[in-house]
């Protein structure tokens, strides 16, 4: 039997099987059989390289020829329902067969995914409420029976008790500030979100779903077929709520099916007293945003904080909307990396983008209720919306333009390098927590007996985490000075302080370090004993000299050690040497202190290295010769 004849028999069998289905009602079991028959037909006919006639599944007269990767086969049933077969291959993974079944209205009903060996990979069924809205997605086992918890799409809303009941306010007191987040909705089943939702006088939710046009803006962004969903809004909203603890959240699900509804969304927000609107979304189509532009222009008192997008491009040249709209009450923000540049994939534009904000690896609440690290310009929106809300809560009469002007006055003083990317500046720390206590560290022993002469290295020591005990810090400093003594570098004036500050200031991060060091008034060189690092890449010991802090001068001439650092005394000597010579260069050779990785036996410095440290340290004002 030839290969061509084998194919003909297989195709005929599949044609007969599917054609017969026209006469019978489709069921989940029939969908599984359809996927399995298709998979096995492909297995028998895939060997030939080419030569088959083109094929498709027609409307009522089914013609089935070859089945090829990357092609979609569509079968319209007698009742106008639809079955689709996709033969897909993604990222060099094996071929998969995905059979999807849709109601005559176009709503997805069920999906079956088979591996290349025709075994079941996944099966999902959608449930709908009596209004025809998708309620949840049910995962099915090999027998097509429900398993696990439903993946909710539109669950009913029940309020939980607020953690702190809203106190009675005297007649003249201001109500809590309402801030809207326009995204894919929120998971309002999570208590952390639920307790902060804005409610009207009757106790009803004020937010709205402008995608499905109902009062349940649940976090759901269906992709492709509708059998899979992305969850984004819970993350962006939770970060906003964490950084603006005094606000009430008005969640909106954006109107993807009809963007002209953005006008109604803005009107709804205004009617419900929303002053600030976060919008971590956008597209390349200007025509999608005409309705929004007209509505935003009609409400100049409202401040719209918009994402620059995550395409890694200059949006002055290749616009993104609504970020590229010319509106006075829009503030456009993007995410900054640890070097005060646009983060990877984040957009920029000197004309279109106002501020860069540290928004990489921020802790937020995931849709599932677990903690997640989030990154991107969407989360710059959350952070700046929270900052604007804190300003607005103090200055309730300020308009959007006045808030924008205040931000430019406060954060628009950075060096020219920042303006290579954005027009406004760099908001190093949107939380701007300058309230810290700086207390002399008790039980701190002298570092070393002061030598009669040498190159004196003064230090200011800051203890951020109490687990860096005074005793341990003293031991680390003594070991570091003993290593540097081979270069004639000896202890100078060493002062030490315990810092008590907000939790987020205990870790090394470019932006928060600015608030910490400036509020502490730390003199340089400074050695900071921190909890951990939020920098990328993550090092347990890090040095900042003049050369690597051009865009972040507040970090210059500081050394940071994290709790988990190994060989802390050696690591401190290593990092201090980097600062003294203003270089991040390393050398090879196991005994040398300046090899890339510190080791207990690696403490030596050559005469040439010592001479460089002495000359550079004096020139930079870090060493004084006595």
Secondary structure, DSSP 8 states (H G I E B T S, - for coil): --HHHHHHHHHHHHHHHHHHHTTS---HHHHHHHHHHHHHHHHHHSSS-S-----B--SSS-B-----TT-EEEEE-TTS-EEEEEEE--TT---EEEEEEE-TTS-EEEEEEE-TTS-EEEEEEEEE-TTS-EEEEEEE-TTS-EEEEEEESS--------SS------TTS----EEEEEEB-B-TTSHHHHTTB-B-TTS-B--EETTTTBS--BS-EEETTTTEEE--HHHHHHHHHHH-TT-EEEEEE--TT-GGGHHHHHHHHHHTTEEEEEE---BS-GGGGHHHHHHHHT-TTSEEEEE--SSSSBTTTS--BTTT---TTEEEEEEE-TTSSB-TT--BBTTT--EEEE-SSEEEE-TTSSEEEE-SHHHHHHHHHHHHHHHHHH-TT--HHHHHHHHHHHH----TTGGGTBSSEEES-TT-----EEEE-TT---SS---SSSEEEEEEEEE-STTS-HHHHHHHHHHHHHHHGGGTEEEEEEEEEEEE--GGGGSB-HHHHHHHHHHHT--SSEEEE-S-B--SS--SEEEE-STT-SS-GGGTTEEEE-TT-SSHHHHHHHHHHHHHHT-------TTBTTSSS--TT--B--HHHHHHHHHHHHHTTSEEE-
